[in-house]
Every structure is written in C-alpha cells, then in structure tokens.
C-alpha cells in the first residue's frame, strides 16, 4: 500500500511540475493540498483553499486552465455532500472552457486537459483508497470462510462422532442401571467406541488431506536430512479437497524412493494447475537426478486411475527421473480419500482385530467451496479510468492534426490504446514492440505533434522491466523526444513542454496500469487468504481430532475392553461414562462450538489466522487455572487484538504474552507495521472490551511506540495458581 501511495504522490508532483515550470510556483501549494486529499484530510475549507489557489493561478497568473483539473478531481473525492460536489465538478470544467475562450485559446484542447487532470486525480486517489479498503477487509473474508468451515465441521462431527458418543454415554448409564445385562451392553459400547475411534482417525486423515502443505514440509525435511538439495515450487491453489490425499501418497512414495537410493544430488518438487480457469486439474511432478535406469518406485495400490487421474514415471531425455501425477479436482476425487482414511484407521486400531470401514459422513461428504466473493468493481473502474485517460490524450493529439492525417493517426492511436490495455494483465513484449513501432515510425508523417505518443510507450516500459532497466530505457525514450524536437527546430519552450509532457504522460500511464494490477492482485490475495484460513482450520481440526478426541476415544476403548475382561466392574463403567462426557467436550473444542471461550484455543486460533496472513507470531503464555469468565474476556480481547493487527497495520511480527504478578493476569499483544499518526480513537471494539474488562475490575491500555502498537489487558486475579500438568 505504501508503494501505491508513493506512485500517486510522484504522479501528482509530476502534474504540478508542468505548471511550476510554466511559471506558476503556486502549483506547489495546489500539489500540497492534493496530497492532503490523498491522506483523506478532506474538509470544505481545504476545498475552498484549493479553489482560491487554482483560480488565482489561472485568472491572475495566466497559467493554463488545466490546473483547474485538480479542483474538479477534488470535488469528485469530497465525502461530505458528495452529490453537491459532483454537481460542481462540471461547472469547474465549464469555467475552464470559458476562461480559455476569453483568452482566444484552443478551447477544446483546454477542456480535454481539465477533464484528463481531474480523471487522473480522482482515479488514482480512488484506486489507492479502494486498494486500502480491500487490504483492510481481507480478514473479513477469511473470518467468514473460517466461520462457515467451523459450522460445516460441527455438522459433520456431530452427525457422526456426536451420535457415537451419545450411544457410549447412554450405554454406560444402562450398564450401571441394569447390572444383569451389563456384559451385553458393554459389548455394544465397545463396538461403538471402536467404530468412533476409526471414524475420528478417518476424519482427521480426510481433513489433513485437503492440503499438500504438510506433506511438502515433510518431503523437504526428509531430503534435507539425507543431504539432497531440494527445490519446492508450489503452483496449486488450496484447499485441494479430499483428493489431495492421493497426491500426498504419490509424493510420499516418490520422496521415500529418492531418499532410499541415496544417489541423487537434487530433487525438484513442483505442483501446478492446468485446464480451464477453474484449475480443474492438479499436477504433481517430482524430478531427481539420481536414477540410472527407468525403474521407479512402486505405486501399486494408489488407484489414481479410479479417481480419474494419471500417473507416469520414467527417465527424461536429460537423464533425470520424473514422477508425474495428475488428478481432477471434480467430484471423482471425493471418494478415494475416505478409503485411505479408513485404512489408516484400521491400521491404527487398538488390537480389536476387525476391519471396520467407517460410515462417517466425512467419507461421503460433498465438496464445500469457499464463500463466493462479492463482486468488486474496483478493477473494472481502474481499467475504465485508464481507457478514458488514454482516449483523452489521443484526442488531444488528433486535435492538432489536419483533416487528411486524422484518420490514419486515429487508427494508430487506437492500436496503441488496445496494446496499453493489454499491458494491465502482465508483460507483453509483442505489445511493447507494436507500441514502439507506432511511436517512432509515424513521426516523419505526422510531424512534431506525434512526439507525445512517446509517453504512451514510457508507461508500459516502466511496468514491464526491472527498475535498473526500466528507468534508463524511459530516460532514452524521453531523450529521443527532445532530440526529435530539436531536429524539427521547435522553440525552446515548446521543446521543454513536449519533453516534460512525454515524461508526465508516461508516469500517469504507468500509475494507472500499476494500480490496476495492484487491485487485481489484492482481489486474488483476499481469496487466497480465505483459502489458506480454511486449510489452516481443517488442519487444526485434524490435529485436535487426532490428539484430543482420538486420545479420549482410545482411552474409552481400552477401558471398555478392560471392563469386559474384568466382568464389568462398576467403577470401570463409571470411568467410561465420565470419559465419554470428556470426549464430548473435546468434540466441541474440535468443532469450535463451545459456549465459553478457551484462552488456549484463542491463542492457537490467533497463531493460525496471523500465520495465514504471513505474520510471524511468537507466544509466551503462562498457564493458569482461571475462572471461565476470565478466560472468556481475555479470549475476546485477544480476538479483537488480532483483528486490529490485520485490519489496521502492515505487521510482519506479532508477540502475544501473558504474565501473572501481584496485580493480576496481564495479556499483552504487540505488533509492528503501524503507520505514524494513525492511532484510532472511539473504536466500538475497544469500547466493548473496556466495558467487558470493567465488569471484572480490569482495565485496558494501548499505546504506540514508533511503528509498534501495544494492547494491554489486565484482570485482577487473586493468587494465580499454575495449572496442574
């Protein structure tokens, strides 16, 4: 976002410099006011000051009426009484035409100039604002996606494991109430517990399978440990869906084979998406340089073909061994992972000896897509403003040509405009070549009027190449304008104006192109963050299912089997019932449905969301036996703090610490990336937190130190006791 603001400031300075060089230093004050508008310091008195400045420059100073475009652009940006402001903007343009007509100047050219300057001012400023809003709102989409995923997880888990736990609890109660039939009831409870354990492990495997990230990390670690250089090039979009388990299995087998042979020096792992715009085919490619024959690893049993995929292995022409797997992302990939999960569950059983294939809903669930993004018109607006500015500059050129030359010139300019719009989507060398030819070849035909077309070429050049190559090339383009002007014998003032105009036009075009790209990148980044948050949520659920609920169910199963061997002693049956109630709490924790917040869970959630946003997180918690209301309030504080980090900063690091001292328990969240002078006051979120803490005699404090923001919440808590481990 800082780069976007810098680009706009440079362009505004370039526009103002045209009038400064023309002998109007008052344009510097106009530029200063425009920068304040960019920083959203917009008041009627500031608008009035700008009106005085531009009309003084134009009427009293004889400056070109184009300077009135700054005022027209500001009127379009004014938030208060926006309708009134928009009505006044055309009057400013009309006044410029009247002033120029009174001077006997080229009224049409002057009017177009005012419109162009106002469009540039409005378009660039509004695009920066929209980019900032999209950047700040990226958490909203991620939060909505995570909330939807938690609801889905809760529905799935309650439908399967929740019912199993109900059966176990009810069976324990029946066994206690009917001792004579306890053995039969306990046998049924044991079978249910075994099935539930398999279901939990299958679900954990399915949730983990939606992402290749864990397997890629494992592969890198294995290859590093074996002394094999590794390159990982991730080009797929997650979540992959349950079919990702098959690709994970292929990756695991391929890397294991590379490590087992021990001869490779380099292994490259690459993922990509192919097909239509939805990326309907995912490809995994593993290449190593250690094979001497075409014999590869054994992939029997992976059954990619049954899921609609392909698997090929063999030596490449360069002698490297290649494993390549492709898999469609459609419904055909949905069933296979549940079978893999069931197999894992059976292999990880507790010795019961059955081959239970779970009927858990995760095994037959449909794919749950991301919530649809609301249509954002920012990108369309950026392209529309760019097109309008290009057409305006072209119209100014055509006004200076004689009738017979206007048609071929219009055709050349139309091609240039189309090539410019293509540059929004990336670096197109063909488009640059065409623009270069149309910039210089027509000069002998159209004369010095055509020198302004060089500005159209300079903008895409700045965008297409690295700075070290772009600036010298742009300087050469501007210098070529000056050289051609001298060959045409242009007067010094006209030559200087043509040269500077080419540079300014290039900067304007570059700014509009770059901001259009930034808006598009932000739209993609918002969706990517939401996808990452969903993957992180599924991986969190997978960890909790395996480590928490899986542990509880395994303990229940072992206790059931022990109780059966001991002829159903009452105390064992009571333990089973108590364990089942604890497993219910674990299930609520996995699905995020608990009514009271767990501070530990909120810390982990904060770590997940911040990490998904690319922010490094350090946590130094103190484990305490805290009342539920204290955990809930501090958990709420942490949620709001994390939201503020993502919405109101450009943080790279966030530290979460908890300390217990004589004054109570203190939660501190500290992050960097805060812009100077942007402290927020009167926030409803902060106000709510202050009220919640006040109910516990606690307090909330915040302060800014340089680019760091600290939020402190302190809750009095008598004699904090370390939690029992």
Beta strands, then each sheet from edge to edge (+ up, - down):
strand 1: 229-233
strand 2: 266-274
strand 3: 281-288
strand 4: 310-315
strand 5: 321-328
strand 6: 616-620
strand 7: 653-661
strand 8: 664-671
strand 9: 699-705
strand 10: 708-715
sheet 1: 1+ 2+ 3- 5+ 4-
sheet 2: 6+ 7+ 8- 10+ 9-
end
